[in-house]
Amino acid sequence: MKTILKPSAVLAALLALLAGHAPGALAQSAPQISKGQQFFQKVCAKCHETGIGPVITGRGLPEATYVYMARHGLNAMPAFRVTDIDDATLQELAKYLSATQPKP
């Protein structure tokens, strides 16, 4: 005997999947990004990807340089306090920036 799925059953299954009732099904396909990369995209890119500040990705600088510049600032770059970005996230940000490749 052939099983026929009703459109409502298919829709209900899809909604359950999207609502998280099937854990891991969607998470496997979504790329994971670090807190540092998230911070860059949310805060740093507003200046450093729009031409306001210098390009800081793909420079090949050591992580310590990024940490120092973020904490102390330079010229128009503000100094970010621990209340702005915690040490762990700043270290992840520096690691992310050090690993980025230059854009062609």
Contacts in CASP RR format, 6 or more apart in sequence:
PFRMAT RR
TARGET T0000
AUTHOR 0000-0000-0000
METHOD contacts of the structure
MODEL  1
MKTILKPSAVLAALLALLAGHAPGALAQSAPQISKGQQFFQKVCAKCHET
GIGPVITGRGLPEATYVYMARHGLNAMPAFRVTDIDDATLQELAKYLSAT
QPKP
16 22 0 8 1.000
17 25 0 8 1.000
17 26 0 8 1.000
18 26 0 8 1.000
20 26 0 8 1.000
33 41 0 8 1.000
34 92 0 8 1.000
34 95 0 8 1.000
34 96 0 8 1.000
35 88 0 8 1.000
35 89 0 8 1.000
35 92 0 8 1.000
35 93 0 8 1.000
36 89 0 8 1.000
36 92 0 8 1.000
36 93 0 8 1.000
36 95 0 8 1.000
36 96 0 8 1.000
37 92 0 8 1.000
37 93 0 8 1.000
37 96 0 8 1.000
39 85 0 8 1.000
39 89 0 8 1.000
39 92 0 8 1.000
39 93 0 8 1.000
40 48 0 8 1.000
40 93 0 8 1.000
40 96 0 8 1.000
40 97 0 8 1.000
43 85 0 8 1.000
44 56 0 8 1.000
44 93 0 8 1.000
46 52 0 8 1.000
47 53 0 8 1.000
47 77 0 8 1.000
48 54 0 8 1.000
48 55 0 8 1.000
48 56 0 8 1.000
48 57 0 8 1.000
49 55 0 8 1.000
53 76 0 8 1.000
53 77 0 8 1.000
56 66 0 8 1.000
56 97 0 8 1.000
57 97 0 8 1.000
57 100 0 8 1.000
57 102 0 8 1.000
57 103 0 8 1.000
58 97 0 8 1.000
58 100 0 8 1.000
58 101 0 8 1.000
58 102 0 8 1.000
58 103 0 8 1.000
59 97 0 8 1.000
59 102 0 8 1.000
60 98 0 8 1.000
60 100 0 8 1.000
61 97 0 8 1.000
61 98 0 8 1.000
62 98 0 8 1.000
63 91 0 8 1.000
63 94 0 8 1.000
63 95 0 8 1.000
63 97 0 8 1.000
63 98 0 8 1.000
64 94 0 8 1.000
65 94 0 8 1.000
66 93 0 8 1.000
66 94 0 8 1.000
66 97 0 8 1.000
66 98 0 8 1.000
67 90 0 8 1.000
67 91 0 8 1.000
67 94 0 8 1.000
69 77 0 8 1.000
70 79 0 8 1.000
70 80 0 8 1.000
70 85 0 8 1.000
70 90 0 8 1.000
70 93 0 8 1.000
70 94 0 8 1.000
71 79 0 8 1.000
71 80 0 8 1.000
71 90 0 8 1.000
72 79 0 8 1.000
73 79 0 8 1.000
73 80 0 8 1.000
80 90 0 8 1.000
85 93 0 8 1.000
END
